[in-house]
Amino acid sequence: MRSKLPLKLILAALFVAAVFPVYSQVTPAARQGSVPIVVGAGFSDFSLDWGPGKRMEGISAWVDWYPNRLPTALQGLGIEAAGHDINYGLPAGFSRMRQDTGEGGLIYAWNHYRNFRPYVR
């Protein structure tokens, strides 16, 4: 009879401890302190208007900047600059063909979803 009393006491203490709410983390585990700049590059494949099978290739690059200190209503607003250089894979007979494009303006990214991030340029 003596050996069962400590077992019942331990089970009662575990049951009472399981009922109390537990707050496991008070401070964030990590903090992102990086520069709010996104840099990217890509490949351009351009179809010429005059003639089938005539294509040119090129490169594209862009930079997006999202300032940290904006009011809550403007979070996600940023500035974008992009450039395209279509200068490679020239078709025969088009030795001086080239297209360079530069763009810039506002960008808005909506960070509401975890794995899906729609944006407007």
MODELLER restraints for C-alpha pairs under 7 A, 6 or more apart:
rsr = mdl.restraints
at = mdl.atoms
rsr.add(forms.Gaussian(group=physical.xy_distance, feature=features.Distance(at['CA:36:A'], at['CA:65:A']), mean=5.86, stdev=0.5))
rsr.add(forms.Gaussian(group=physical.xy_distance, feature=features.Distance(at['CA:36:A'], at['CA:66:A']), mean=5.34, stdev=0.5))
rsr.add(forms.Gaussian(group=physical.xy_distance, feature=features.Distance(at['CA:36:A'], at['CA:67:A']), mean=6.48, stdev=0.5))
rsr.add(forms.Gaussian(group=physical.xy_distance, feature=features.Distance(at['CA:37:A'], at['CA:63:A']), mean=6.97, stdev=0.5))
rsr.add(forms.Gaussian(group=physical.xy_distance, feature=features.Distance(at['CA:37:A'], at['CA:64:A']), mean=5.62, stdev=0.5))
rsr.add(forms.Gaussian(group=physical.xy_distance, feature=features.Distance(at['CA:37:A'], at['CA:65:A']), mean=4.57, stdev=0.5))
rsr.add(forms.Gaussian(group=physical.xy_distance, feature=features.Distance(at['CA:37:A'], at['CA:66:A']), mean=6.46, stdev=0.5))
rsr.add(forms.Gaussian(group=physical.xy_distance, feature=features.Distance(at['CA:38:A'], at['CA:63:A']), mean=5.66, stdev=0.5))
rsr.add(forms.Gaussian(group=physical.xy_distance, feature=features.Distance(at['CA:38:A'], at['CA:64:A']), mean=4.96, stdev=0.5))
rsr.add(forms.Gaussian(group=physical.xy_distance, feature=features.Distance(at['CA:38:A'], at['CA:65:A']), mean=6.46, stdev=0.5))
rsr.add(forms.Gaussian(group=physical.xy_distance, feature=features.Distance(at['CA:39:A'], at['CA:62:A']), mean=5.87, stdev=0.5))
rsr.add(forms.Gaussian(group=physical.xy_distance, feature=features.Distance(at['CA:39:A'], at['CA:63:A']), mean=4.57, stdev=0.5))
rsr.add(forms.Gaussian(group=physical.xy_distance, feature=features.Distance(at['CA:39:A'], at['CA:64:A']), mean=6.48, stdev=0.5))
rsr.add(forms.Gaussian(group=physical.xy_distance, feature=features.Distance(at['CA:40:A'], at['CA:61:A']), mean=5.68, stdev=0.5))
rsr.add(forms.Gaussian(group=physical.xy_distance, feature=features.Distance(at['CA:40:A'], at['CA:62:A']), mean=5.35, stdev=0.5))
rsr.add(forms.Gaussian(group=physical.xy_distance, feature=features.Distance(at['CA:40:A'], at['CA:63:A']), mean=6.53, stdev=0.5))
rsr.add(forms.Gaussian(group=physical.xy_distance, feature=features.Distance(at['CA:41:A'], at['CA:60:A']), mean=5.46, stdev=0.5))
rsr.add(forms.Gaussian(group=physical.xy_distance, feature=features.Distance(at['CA:41:A'], at['CA:61:A']), mean=4.18, stdev=0.5))
rsr.add(forms.Gaussian(group=physical.xy_distance, feature=features.Distance(at['CA:41:A'], at['CA:62:A']), mean=6.33, stdev=0.5))
rsr.add(forms.Gaussian(group=physical.xy_distance, feature=features.Distance(at['CA:42:A'], at['CA:59:A']), mean=5.83, stdev=0.5))
rsr.add(forms.Gaussian(group=physical.xy_distance, feature=features.Distance(at['CA:42:A'], at['CA:60:A']), mean=4.96, stdev=0.5))
rsr.add(forms.Gaussian(group=physical.xy_distance, feature=features.Distance(at['CA:42:A'], at['CA:61:A']), mean=6.28, stdev=0.5))
rsr.add(forms.Gaussian(group=physical.xy_distance, feature=features.Distance(at['CA:43:A'], at['CA:58:A']), mean=5.99, stdev=0.5))
rsr.add(forms.Gaussian(group=physical.xy_distance, feature=features.Distance(at['CA:43:A'], at['CA:59:A']), mean=4.72, stdev=0.5))
rsr.add(forms.Gaussian(group=physical.xy_distance, feature=features.Distance(at['CA:43:A'], at['CA:60:A']), mean=5.95, stdev=0.5))
rsr.add(forms.Gaussian(group=physical.xy_distance, feature=features.Distance(at['CA:44:A'], at['CA:57:A']), mean=5.44, stdev=0.5))
rsr.add(forms.Gaussian(group=physical.xy_distance, feature=features.Distance(at['CA:44:A'], at['CA:58:A']), mean=4.84, stdev=0.5))
rsr.add(forms.Gaussian(group=physical.xy_distance, feature=features.Distance(at['CA:44:A'], at['CA:59:A']), mean=5.44, stdev=0.5))
rsr.add(forms.Gaussian(group=physical.xy_distance, feature=features.Distance(at['CA:44:A'], at['CA:60:A']), mean=6.46, stdev=0.5))
rsr.add(forms.Gaussian(group=physical.xy_distance, feature=features.Distance(at['CA:44:A'], at['CA:86:A']), mean=6.99, stdev=0.5))
rsr.add(forms.Gaussian(group=physical.xy_distance, feature=features.Distance(at['CA:45:A'], at['CA:55:A']), mean=6.96, stdev=0.5))
rsr.add(forms.Gaussian(group=physical.xy_distance, feature=features.Distance(at['CA:45:A'], at['CA:56:A']), mean=6.01, stdev=0.5))
rsr.add(forms.Gaussian(group=physical.xy_distance, feature=features.Distance(at['CA:45:A'], at['CA:57:A']), mean=4.59, stdev=0.5))
rsr.add(forms.Gaussian(group=physical.xy_distance, feature=features.Distance(at['CA:45:A'], at['CA:58:A']), mean=6.57, stdev=0.5))
rsr.add(forms.Gaussian(group=physical.xy_distance, feature=features.Distance(at['CA:46:A'], at['CA:55:A']), mean=5.55, stdev=0.5))
rsr.add(forms.Gaussian(group=physical.xy_distance, feature=features.Distance(at['CA:46:A'], at['CA:56:A']), mean=5.12, stdev=0.5))
rsr.add(forms.Gaussian(group=physical.xy_distance, feature=features.Distance(at['CA:46:A'], at['CA:57:A']), mean=5.97, stdev=0.5))
rsr.add(forms.Gaussian(group=physical.xy_distance, feature=features.Distance(at['CA:47:A'], at['CA:54:A']), mean=6.30, stdev=0.5))
rsr.add(forms.Gaussian(group=physical.xy_distance, feature=features.Distance(at['CA:47:A'], at['CA:55:A']), mean=4.56, stdev=0.5))
rsr.add(forms.Gaussian(group=physical.xy_distance, feature=features.Distance(at['CA:47:A'], at['CA:56:A']), mean=6.50, stdev=0.5))
rsr.add(forms.Gaussian(group=physical.xy_distance, feature=features.Distance(at['CA:48:A'], at['CA:54:A']), mean=5.69, stdev=0.5))
rsr.add(forms.Gaussian(group=physical.xy_distance, feature=features.Distance(at['CA:48:A'], at['CA:55:A']), mean=5.69, stdev=0.5))
rsr.add(forms.Gaussian(group=physical.xy_distance, feature=features.Distance(at['CA:54:A'], at['CA:91:A']), mean=6.10, stdev=0.5))
rsr.add(forms.Gaussian(group=physical.xy_distance, feature=features.Distance(at['CA:56:A'], at['CA:86:A']), mean=6.52, stdev=0.5))
rsr.add(forms.Gaussian(group=physical.xy_distance, feature=features.Distance(at['CA:56:A'], at['CA:87:A']), mean=6.84, stdev=0.5))
rsr.add(forms.Gaussian(group=physical.xy_distance, feature=features.Distance(at['CA:56:A'], at['CA:88:A']), mean=5.84, stdev=0.5))
rsr.add(forms.Gaussian(group=physical.xy_distance, feature=features.Distance(at['CA:56:A'], at['CA:89:A']), mean=5.01, stdev=0.5))
rsr.add(forms.Gaussian(group=physical.xy_distance, feature=features.Distance(at['CA:56:A'], at['CA:90:A']), mean=5.73, stdev=0.5))
rsr.add(forms.Gaussian(group=physical.xy_distance, feature=features.Distance(at['CA:57:A'], at['CA:86:A']), mean=5.50, stdev=0.5))
rsr.add(forms.Gaussian(group=physical.xy_distance, feature=features.Distance(at['CA:57:A'], at['CA:87:A']), mean=6.44, stdev=0.5))
rsr.add(forms.Gaussian(group=physical.xy_distance, feature=features.Distance(at['CA:57:A'], at['CA:88:A']), mean=5.01, stdev=0.5))
rsr.add(forms.Gaussian(group=physical.xy_distance, feature=features.Distance(at['CA:57:A'], at['CA:89:A']), mean=5.73, stdev=0.5))
rsr.add(forms.Gaussian(group=physical.xy_distance, feature=features.Distance(at['CA:58:A'], at['CA:85:A']), mean=5.32, stdev=0.5))
rsr.add(forms.Gaussian(group=physical.xy_distance, feature=features.Distance(at['CA:58:A'], at['CA:86:A']), mean=3.94, stdev=0.5))
rsr.add(forms.Gaussian(group=physical.xy_distance, feature=features.Distance(at['CA:58:A'], at['CA:87:A']), mean=5.62, stdev=0.5))
rsr.add(forms.Gaussian(group=physical.xy_distance, feature=features.Distance(at['CA:58:A'], at['CA:88:A']), mean=5.69, stdev=0.5))
rsr.add(forms.Gaussian(group=physical.xy_distance, feature=features.Distance(at['CA:59:A'], at['CA:84:A']), mean=5.86, stdev=0.5))
rsr.add(forms.Gaussian(group=physical.xy_distance, feature=features.Distance(at['CA:59:A'], at['CA:85:A']), mean=5.44, stdev=0.5))
rsr.add(forms.Gaussian(group=physical.xy_distance, feature=features.Distance(at['CA:59:A'], at['CA:86:A']), mean=6.51, stdev=0.5))
rsr.add(forms.Gaussian(group=physical.xy_distance, feature=features.Distance(at['CA:60:A'], at['CA:83:A']), mean=5.68, stdev=0.5))
rsr.add(forms.Gaussian(group=physical.xy_distance, feature=features.Distance(at['CA:60:A'], at['CA:84:A']), mean=4.35, stdev=0.5))
rsr.add(forms.Gaussian(group=physical.xy_distance, feature=features.Distance(at['CA:60:A'], at['CA:85:A']), mean=6.41, stdev=0.5))
rsr.add(forms.Gaussian(group=physical.xy_distance, feature=features.Distance(at['CA:61:A'], at['CA:82:A']), mean=5.70, stdev=0.5))
rsr.add(forms.Gaussian(group=physical.xy_distance, feature=features.Distance(at['CA:61:A'], at['CA:83:A']), mean=5.44, stdev=0.5))
rsr.add(forms.Gaussian(group=physical.xy_distance, feature=features.Distance(at['CA:61:A'], at['CA:84:A']), mean=6.61, stdev=0.5))
rsr.add(forms.Gaussian(group=physical.xy_distance, feature=features.Distance(at['CA:62:A'], at['CA:81:A']), mean=5.62, stdev=0.5))
rsr.add(forms.Gaussian(group=physical.xy_distance, feature=features.Distance(at['CA:62:A'], at['CA:82:A']), mean=4.09, stdev=0.5))
rsr.add(forms.Gaussian(group=physical.xy_distance, feature=features.Distance(at['CA:62:A'], at['CA:83:A']), mean=6.34, stdev=0.5))
rsr.add(forms.Gaussian(group=physical.xy_distance, feature=features.Distance(at['CA:63:A'], at['CA:80:A']), mean=5.73, stdev=0.5))
rsr.add(forms.Gaussian(group=physical.xy_distance, feature=features.Distance(at['CA:63:A'], at['CA:81:A']), mean=5.38, stdev=0.5))
rsr.add(forms.Gaussian(group=physical.xy_distance, feature=features.Distance(at['CA:63:A'], at['CA:82:A']), mean=6.42, stdev=0.5))
rsr.add(forms.Gaussian(group=physical.xy_distance, feature=features.Distance(at['CA:64:A'], at['CA:78:A']), mean=6.83, stdev=0.5))
rsr.add(forms.Gaussian(group=physical.xy_distance, feature=features.Distance(at['CA:64:A'], at['CA:79:A']), mean=5.75, stdev=0.5))
rsr.add(forms.Gaussian(group=physical.xy_distance, feature=features.Distance(at['CA:64:A'], at['CA:80:A']), mean=4.41, stdev=0.5))
rsr.add(forms.Gaussian(group=physical.xy_distance, feature=features.Distance(at['CA:64:A'], at['CA:81:A']), mean=6.60, stdev=0.5))
rsr.add(forms.Gaussian(group=physical.xy_distance, feature=features.Distance(at['CA:65:A'], at['CA:78:A']), mean=5.41, stdev=0.5))
rsr.add(forms.Gaussian(group=physical.xy_distance, feature=features.Distance(at['CA:65:A'], at['CA:79:A']), mean=5.28, stdev=0.5))
rsr.add(forms.Gaussian(group=physical.xy_distance, feature=features.Distance(at['CA:65:A'], at['CA:80:A']), mean=6.43, stdev=0.5))
rsr.add(forms.Gaussian(group=physical.xy_distance, feature=features.Distance(at['CA:66:A'], at['CA:76:A']), mean=6.71, stdev=0.5))
rsr.add(forms.Gaussian(group=physical.xy_distance, feature=features.Distance(at['CA:66:A'], at['CA:77:A']), mean=6.28, stdev=0.5))
rsr.add(forms.Gaussian(group=physical.xy_distance, feature=features.Distance(at['CA:66:A'], at['CA:78:A']), mean=4.31, stdev=0.5))
rsr.add(forms.Gaussian(group=physical.xy_distance, feature=features.Distance(at['CA:66:A'], at['CA:79:A']), mean=6.67, stdev=0.5))
rsr.add(forms.Gaussian(group=physical.xy_distance, feature=features.Distance(at['CA:67:A'], at['CA:78:A']), mean=6.50, stdev=0.5))
rsr.add(forms.Gaussian(group=physical.xy_distance, feature=features.Distance(at['CA:76:A'], at['CA:108:A']), mean=5.37, stdev=0.5))
rsr.add(forms.Gaussian(group=physical.xy_distance, feature=features.Distance(at['CA:76:A'], at['CA:109:A']), mean=4.86, stdev=0.5))
rsr.add(forms.Gaussian(group=physical.xy_distance, feature=features.Distance(at['CA:76:A'], at['CA:110:A']), mean=6.02, stdev=0.5))
rsr.add(forms.Gaussian(group=physical.xy_distance, feature=features.Distance(at['CA:77:A'], at['CA:107:A']), mean=5.88, stdev=0.5))
rsr.add(forms.Gaussian(group=physical.xy_distance, feature=features.Distance(at['CA:77:A'], at['CA:108:A']), mean=4.46, stdev=0.5))
rsr.add(forms.Gaussian(group=physical.xy_distance, feature=features.Distance(at['CA:77:A'], at['CA:109:A']), mean=6.52, stdev=0.5))
rsr.add(forms.Gaussian(group=physical.xy_distance, feature=features.Distance(at['CA:78:A'], at['CA:106:A']), mean=5.79, stdev=0.5))
rsr.add(forms.Gaussian(group=physical.xy_distance, feature=features.Distance(at['CA:78:A'], at['CA:107:A']), mean=5.11, stdev=0.5))
rsr.add(forms.Gaussian(group=physical.xy_distance, feature=features.Distance(at['CA:78:A'], at['CA:108:A']), mean=6.12, stdev=0.5))
rsr.add(forms.Gaussian(group=physical.xy_distance, feature=features.Distance(at['CA:79:A'], at['CA:105:A']), mean=5.77, stdev=0.5))
rsr.add(forms.Gaussian(group=physical.xy_distance, feature=features.Distance(at['CA:79:A'], at['CA:106:A']), mean=4.61, stdev=0.5))
rsr.add(forms.Gaussian(group=physical.xy_distance, feature=features.Distance(at['CA:79:A'], at['CA:107:A']), mean=5.62, stdev=0.5))
rsr.add(forms.Gaussian(group=physical.xy_distance, feature=features.Distance(at['CA:80:A'], at['CA:104:A']), mean=5.49, stdev=0.5))
rsr.add(forms.Gaussian(group=physical.xy_distance, feature=features.Distance(at['CA:80:A'], at['CA:105:A']), mean=5.47, stdev=0.5))
rsr.add(forms.Gaussian(group=physical.xy_distance, feature=features.Distance(at['CA:80:A'], at['CA:106:A']), mean=5.97, stdev=0.5))
rsr.add(forms.Gaussian(group=physical.xy_distance, feature=features.Distance(at['CA:80:A'], at['CA:107:A']), mean=6.16, stdev=0.5))
rsr.add(forms.Gaussian(group=physical.xy_distance, feature=features.Distance(at['CA:81:A'], at['CA:103:A']), mean=5.69, stdev=0.5))
rsr.add(forms.Gaussian(group=physical.xy_distance, feature=features.Distance(at['CA:81:A'], at['CA:104:A']), mean=4.28, stdev=0.5))
rsr.add(forms.Gaussian(group=physical.xy_distance, feature=features.Distance(at['CA:81:A'], at['CA:105:A']), mean=6.70, stdev=0.5))
rsr.add(forms.Gaussian(group=physical.xy_distance, feature=features.Distance(at['CA:82:A'], at['CA:102:A']), mean=5.85, stdev=0.5))
rsr.add(forms.Gaussian(group=physical.xy_distance, feature=features.Distance(at['CA:82:A'], at['CA:103:A']), mean=5.04, stdev=0.5))
rsr.add(forms.Gaussian(group=physical.xy_distance, feature=features.Distance(at['CA:82:A'], at['CA:104:A']), mean=6.20, stdev=0.5))
rsr.add(forms.Gaussian(group=physical.xy_distance, feature=features.Distance(at['CA:83:A'], at['CA:101:A']), mean=5.55, stdev=0.5))
rsr.add(forms.Gaussian(group=physical.xy_distance, feature=features.Distance(at['CA:83:A'], at['CA:102:A']), mean=4.42, stdev=0.5))
rsr.add(forms.Gaussian(group=physical.xy_distance, feature=features.Distance(at['CA:83:A'], at['CA:103:A']), mean=6.15, stdev=0.5))
rsr.add(forms.Gaussian(group=physical.xy_distance, feature=features.Distance(at['CA:84:A'], at['CA:100:A']), mean=5.65, stdev=0.5))
rsr.add(forms.Gaussian(group=physical.xy_distance, feature=features.Distance(at['CA:84:A'], at['CA:101:A']), mean=5.04, stdev=0.5))
rsr.add(forms.Gaussian(group=physical.xy_distance, feature=features.Distance(at['CA:84:A'], at['CA:102:A']), mean=6.52, stdev=0.5))
rsr.add(forms.Gaussian(group=physical.xy_distance, feature=features.Distance(at['CA:85:A'], at['CA:99:A']), mean=6.04, stdev=0.5))
rsr.add(forms.Gaussian(group=physical.xy_distance, feature=features.Distance(at['CA:85:A'], at['CA:100:A']), mean=4.63, stdev=0.5))
rsr.add(forms.Gaussian(group=physical.xy_distance, feature=features.Distance(at['CA:85:A'], at['CA:101:A']), mean=6.60, stdev=0.5))
rsr.add(forms.Gaussian(group=physical.xy_distance, feature=features.Distance(at['CA:86:A'], at['CA:98:A']), mean=5.98, stdev=0.5))
rsr.add(forms.Gaussian(group=physical.xy_distance, feature=features.Distance(at['CA:86:A'], at['CA:99:A']), mean=5.11, stdev=0.5))
rsr.add(forms.Gaussian(group=physical.xy_distance, feature=features.Distance(at['CA:86:A'], at['CA:100:A']), mean=6.30, stdev=0.5))
rsr.add(forms.Gaussian(group=physical.xy_distance, feature=features.Distance(at['CA:87:A'], at['CA:98:A']), mean=5.01, stdev=0.5))
rsr.add(forms.Gaussian(group=physical.xy_distance, feature=features.Distance(at['CA:87:A'], at['CA:99:A']), mean=6.55, stdev=0.5))
rsr.add(forms.Gaussian(group=physical.xy_distance, feature=features.Distance(at['CA:106:A'], at['CA:121:A']), mean=6.13, stdev=0.5))
rsr.add(forms.Gaussian(group=physical.xy_distance, feature=features.Distance(at['CA:107:A'], at['CA:120:A']), mean=5.67, stdev=0.5))
rsr.add(forms.Gaussian(group=physical.xy_distance, feature=features.Distance(at['CA:107:A'], at['CA:121:A']), mean=4.49, stdev=0.5))
rsr.add(forms.Gaussian(group=physical.xy_distance, feature=features.Distance(at['CA:108:A'], at['CA:119:A']), mean=5.39, stdev=0.5))
rsr.add(forms.Gaussian(group=physical.xy_distance, feature=features.Distance(at['CA:108:A'], at['CA:120:A']), mean=5.23, stdev=0.5))
rsr.add(forms.Gaussian(group=physical.xy_distance, feature=features.Distance(at['CA:108:A'], at['CA:121:A']), mean=6.59, stdev=0.5))
rsr.add(forms.Gaussian(group=physical.xy_distance, feature=features.Distance(at['CA:109:A'], at['CA:117:A']), mean=6.66, stdev=0.5))
rsr.add(forms.Gaussian(group=physical.xy_distance, feature=features.Distance(at['CA:109:A'], at['CA:118:A']), mean=5.98, stdev=0.5))
rsr.add(forms.Gaussian(group=physical.xy_distance, feature=features.Distance(at['CA:109:A'], at['CA:119:A']), mean=4.14, stdev=0.5))
rsr.add(forms.Gaussian(group=physical.xy_distance, feature=features.Distance(at['CA:109:A'], at['CA:120:A']), mean=6.58, stdev=0.5))
rsr.add(forms.Gaussian(group=physical.xy_distance, feature=features.Distance(at['CA:110:A'], at['CA:117:A']), mean=5.95, stdev=0.5))
rsr.add(forms.Gaussian(group=physical.xy_distance, feature=features.Distance(at['CA:110:A'], at['CA:118:A']), mean=5.71, stdev=0.5))
rsr.add(forms.Gaussian(group=physical.xy_distance, feature=features.Distance(at['CA:110:A'], at['CA:119:A']), mean=6.01, stdev=0.5))
rsr.add(forms.Gaussian(group=physical.xy_distance, feature=features.Distance(at['CA:111:A'], at['CA:117:A']), mean=5.64, stdev=0.5))
